[in-house]
Amino acid sequence: MDPGHPGGTDSAPIVVHQPSLTGGRRVTARGSILGLAHSDEGVVEFLRRAGLPGAEGLLDDPAWVN
């Protein structure tokens, strides 16, 4: 994943899906499952582990997160 820009994708490369029955949300990056987040902090941690520096700033950016 390019940490500089989403690239030439038509949609955001990171998707936070609808809540599961347990209340968590599946987080995917370009189709790869990163994990099940139960908070914004959980999403940020998955993005950090995926190599995205400054992940906190990406949550509100629709070019990155849908």
Summary of the structure (lengths in Angstrom):
residues: 66
radius of gyration: 11.0
end to end distance: 16.0
largest distance: 34.2
contacts: 157
relative contact order: 0.23
helix: 21%
strand: 27%
